[in-house]
């Protein structure tokens, strides 16, 4: 590598050439190797809402059964299940899940398969960034949730 040329254009051209060479070397070195998959698809904190629990056509599902189904699906650190009443009549369940292995690609499908009593649209699944926000939402009305 020689000294830098004096002109601004020449400097830019040389710098561009060096960058292109570095990129080419990097590509050459990574051939035959698998790409590093740094993107993590695990969603640790989930909020699931089971809407219209009281519907007549739906078999009554207790909190204990819900907890068993969730813990069979995922490797859970914690599960919180709370009941929230509708403004009219009826209620729905909010389920907070702190888990180790729920993939964003399959989590909704797995939950909907496990809770077949609910139609697909009657189950809402959302990922949260923190456990605190999940707990705050789940515990907003039910002061005696199942933990």
N, C-alpha and C positions, 0 to 999 in steps of 0.2 A: 504494500500500500504506500503510494507516494504521497507527497505533500498536496494539500488542497490547492486547486487552481484559483486564480484571482477573481475571475468573473462570476457574477451571481448566477447566470444561466448555466455556466459550466459546473458550478457547485451543485445546483439542483439536479442536473443530469447525472452527475457522478453519484450523488446520494440515492437517487432513484435506482440506478444500476446496482448499487450495493444492497439495497433493500430487496430488489428482485432476486439477486443471487442468494441472499439469506433465506428467502421464502423457498426457492428452488432446492436448496440444501436441506431445509426442514422437511419438505415433501419427500425428497429422496430417502432420508433417514427413516421416515415413518412407513415406507412401503412394506407390505407384508405383515405389519403389526395392526392389531385391532385398535380402533379409535377409543380414546378414553371417554367413557360415558359419564360425564360429571353431573348430568341432570338427574336428580332424584325424583322418582315418581310417587314415592310414599307420601301419603297424607295422614299425618299423625293425629290431628285434631278434627273430629267430624261432629256435625250436628245433624241429626236425623229427626224429622217430624213425621209422625204417623197421624194423618188427618182423619177426622170423623170416625173415631173409635166406636162410637155408640150405634152406628148404622145397623139396622136389623139383619140385613143379609150377611153381615160379617160376624164370624164367630168371635166371642169375647176372648181377648188375649190379655192375660194378666202381666204385670211388671216382671214377675219371676220368669215367665216364659220368654219375654222379650230379652231379658238379660242373658238367659241360656243361649238363645239363638245368636246374639251378638258375640258372646264369648266363644261360641263354636266357629264363627266366621273369621274372627281376627284374634291376634295375640294382643290382648288388652291389658293396659296398665290400670285403667279405671273406666267405669261405666256409671253414668248418672241417668236415671229415668225419672221424669217428673210429669205430672198431669197439669194441663191448662184448660180451663173452662172457656167455652165460646160465649160470646155476648148473648146469643140466643140460647138454645138448649144444646146440650152435648159437650164433648170435650175432645182433646187430642193429646198425644204423648210427645214430649220432646226427649230425645236421647242424646246425651253427650258421650262421645267415645274418644278415649285417649289410647291409641294403639301403636303397634310397631310395624305392621305389615300391610296396610290398606293401600293398594295401588290406585292412583287416580284413573287408570284405564279400566279397572274392573269393579271398583267399589260400588257403584250405583247398581250394576247388574246383579252383583252378589246379594245386596240388601233386598232388592226387589224380588229376587228368587226366594229368599228366606222368609219374606213376609208376603206370601202369595194371597193372603186374605184381602190385602189392599190392592186396588188397581194401581197401575204404574204411576198415574198422576196424583194419587193420594199419598205418595211418599216423597218427601223433599229431603235431599241429601246435599249438604254444603260442607266444604272444607274451611277451617278457620286457621289463623296463624298462631293462635295461642290458646292454652287451656283455660285461662282466665275469662276470655270472651265467650267461650262455650258455656262455662259454668254460670256466668252472669245471665246469659239468655235462658238457659234451662231452668234456673232457680228463680226467675222473675215472679212467679205466682205460687208455685207449690213449695211450701216451707218444710215438707216432710218427703223428700224424694227418696227413691231407692238408690243407694250407692253401693 
